[in-house]
Amino acid sequence: MDFSRLMPPYVFVASPLPFANEAPLPKPAPLRSPRSRAGLACAALLLGTTLAGCAVGPDYAGPPQLALPSHWSTSTAPHRDTGKLDRWWLRLRDPLLNRLIEQAVEANPDVAKAKAVVREARATLQQTAAGLFPSVSGSASVTDNKTSGTSASAVADTAPYTLHQGSFDSSWEFDLFGGTQRSIEAAVGGQQSAEEDLRNSLVTLIGDVAAYYVDARGYQARIALARQTSVSQRDTEKLTRSKYEAGSGNAVDLAKATAQAASTEANVPTYRAALAADIHRLGILLGRPPDGVASLMARSAPVPAPRMPLPADLLMSRPDLASAERKLAQATARIGQAEADRYPAVSLTGSVGTSAIRAGDLAKYSSLSWSVGPSITVPVFDAGKRLATVRIAEAQRDQAFATFHSTLLTALEDVENALVSLSRERVRATKLSEAARNYREAARLSRSLFESGSASFIDVLDAERSLYSAEDSLIQSKVSAAKYYIALAKALGGGWSDPVDVSRPIIADTNTGPHLREAQK
């Protein structure tokens, strides 16, 4: 995460203040010479330029330097960047998962919303930066006029006449105390925060797609195991029934064999329901109906297993942490924005107008009127309103700092939990694999001894039950290990690294120019 993105230097700022001079006056005798007016305007401009670098409120000094632990609890390596998390899901080595993630990034509604927020933030920055420039507006009018003799200011009726008028008005507010510049700083912070929020949406989306996909593959494996085990248990039931019918078995053993096979088969509907829920959720994440990916998931595949470990020292790449830091910078700039409102405001305004009976006379010097000069607005009394606004901004800055601190602590917790869980699950999977291997051998031997009459049915029943439990637990362990790997990638902020096009709106408006409204349907 780049924490060096600070604001540009303070510059001369102007914002619009409307001015109009509509009266068609003859050439006035100026109160002061045009040269003195020009000199006054130049002096105001020079003053504004001189004070353009002035600012009030606190300057943001970068991300807070909070204490971090020097080591993870499961590692002796210090915190440092040792690798990258770009496209971490490729390490799961599943082509279908790669396709689903790419499609989700393209069509997920939450990502589309985050893109729209980025567009809004960029437009807000553009809108705020417009305060750096003067405001110029023009107007023109053509009116028919007649003065009646009954008017107190008229002696007799006058003939009707047409009056042509035109004017240009401009204003420029000097950012003497950096209020507009602070507004731009806040808008830049808002845009950067929105971009990080978009990246955070991608991190969450990719992690969720991978987790639900792994979970679905796990249920498919458990369904296959339950079916395979139930077939073996039904074979045991047939063997027990043959012994019972031959007079060498008993009804108790037959009932137990039948019950165990039925109990295993009863797990399949439960697993199928869970599998369907995972597939439905994948469809929603891809912006499709719930059964939108059912055909893609129809064929079973192994539970994805990551080949390489993730670098666990990239905590500061988390987009939610970067977004919280940018919001802190934004809140800090807003203090200066509110503080600047407590100081005087100086503006330079000007207007050029013309009026004539005939349109061809509008450009004549005798029909022109103009005015230019500075104005100052000084807050005298507002019952503490502006000061309260500053206090509000300071409290919001403190809230942003607390949010950043909380986000950092949560990030540390997420990484620690994922590291510990992944490390312990790998140990557990090794032990479960060993247990399943030995239970498989025990089941084979006990069944062989039972067929020859050298072992009791209880030994067979216990061995088959233990084998099924161990193999089912091993599948769940593989699923858990893959999901802890995904959780670690999310905790470290790993996600989409390719450029994301945010310029295309969700809804493409047409016929937005002047047109007649159609009747509402």
GILINRA-V141419 format. One record per backbone hydrogen bond with DSSP energy under -0.5 kcal/mol. NH is the residue of the N-H (numbers start at 1). CO is the residue of the C=O. If there is no record, write none. Layout:
BEGIN
((NH/CO) (NH/CO))
END
This chain:
BEGIN
((3/1) (6/4) (14/131) (25/23) (30/28) (37/33) (38/34) (39/35) (40/36) (41/37) (42/38) (43/39) (44/40) (45/41) (46/42) (47/43) (48/44) (49/45) (50/46) (51/47) (52/49) (54/51) (56/177) (66/64) (72/77) (75/72) (79/70) (80/78) (82/80) (87/495) (88/85) (90/87) (91/88) (92/89) (93/90) (98/94) (99/95) (100/96) (101/97) (102/98) (103/99) (104/100) (105/101) (106/102) (107/103) (108/104) (112/108) (113/109) (114/110) (115/111) (116/112) (117/113) (118/114) (119/115) (120/116) (121/117) (122/118) (123/119) (124/120) (125/121) (126/122) (127/123) (128/124) (129/125) (130/126) (131/128) (132/129) (133/130) (135/171) (136/134) (137/169) (139/167) (141/165) (143/163) (145/161) (148/146) (151/148) (154/151) (158/147) (161/145) (163/143) (164/162) (164/356) (165/141) (166/354) (167/139) (168/352) (169/137) (170/350) (171/135) (172/348) (174/172) (174/346) (175/13) (176/174) (178/175) (182/178) (183/179) (184/180) (185/181) (186/182) (187/183) (188/184) (189/185) (190/186) (191/187) (192/188) (193/189) (194/190) (195/191) (196/192) (197/193) (198/194) (199/195) (200/196) (201/197) (202/198) (203/199) (204/200) (205/201) (206/202) (207/203) (208/204) (209/205) (210/206) (211/207) (212/208) (213/209) (214/210) (215/211) (216/212) (217/213) (218/214) (219/215) (220/216) (221/217) (222/218) (223/219) (224/220) (225/221) (226/222) (227/223) (228/224) (229/225) (230/226) (231/227) (232/228) (233/229) (234/230) (235/231) (236/232) (237/233) (238/234) (239/235) (240/236) (241/237) (242/238) (243/239) (244/240) (245/241) (246/242) (247/243) (247/244) (248/243) (249/243) (254/250) (255/251) (256/252) (257/253) (258/254) (259/255) (260/256) (261/257) (262/258) (263/259) (264/260) (265/261) (266/262) (267/263) (267/264) (268/265) (269/265) (270/266) (271/267) (272/268) (273/269) (274/270) (275/271) (276/272) (277/273) (278/274) (279/275) (280/276) (281/277) (282/278) (283/279) (284/280) (285/281) (286/282) (287/284) (288/283) (292/289) (294/291) (297/293) (298/295) (305/92) (307/91) (317/314) (318/315) (322/318) (323/319) (324/320) (325/321) (326/322) (327/323) (328/324) (329/325) (330/326) (331/327) (332/328) (333/329) (334/330) (335/331) (335/332) (336/332) (337/333) (338/334) (339/335) (340/336) (341/337) (342/339) (343/340) (345/377) (346/174) (347/375) (348/172) (349/347) (349/373) (350/170) (351/371) (352/168) (353/369) (354/166) (355/367) (356/164) (361/358) (362/359) (364/361) (367/364) (368/365) (369/353) (371/351) (373/349) (375/347) (377/345) (379/377) (385/382) (388/384) (389/385) (390/386) (391/387) (392/388) (393/389) (394/390) (395/391) (396/392) (397/393) (398/394) (399/395) (400/396) (401/397) (402/398) (403/399) (404/400) (405/401) (406/402) (407/403) (408/404) (409/405) (410/406) (411/407) (412/408) (413/409) (414/410) (415/411) (416/412) (417/413) (418/414) (419/415) (420/416) (421/417) (422/418) (423/419) (424/420) (425/421) (426/422) (427/423) (428/424) (429/425) (430/426) (431/427) (432/428) (433/429) (434/430) (435/431) (436/432) (437/433) (438/434) (439/435) (440/436) (441/437) (442/438) (443/439) (444/440) (445/441) (446/442) (447/443) (448/444) (449/445) (450/446) (451/447) (452/448) (453/449) (453/450) (454/449) (455/449) (459/456) (460/456) (461/457) (462/458) (463/459) (464/460) (465/461) (466/462) (467/463) (468/464) (469/465) (470/466) (471/467) (472/468) (473/469) (474/470) (475/471) (476/472) (477/473) (478/474) (479/475) (480/476) (481/477) (482/478) (483/479) (484/480) (485/481) (486/482) (487/483) (488/484) (489/485) (490/486) (491/487) (492/488) (493/490) (494/489) (501/499) (502/500) (505/503) (508/506) (509/507))
END
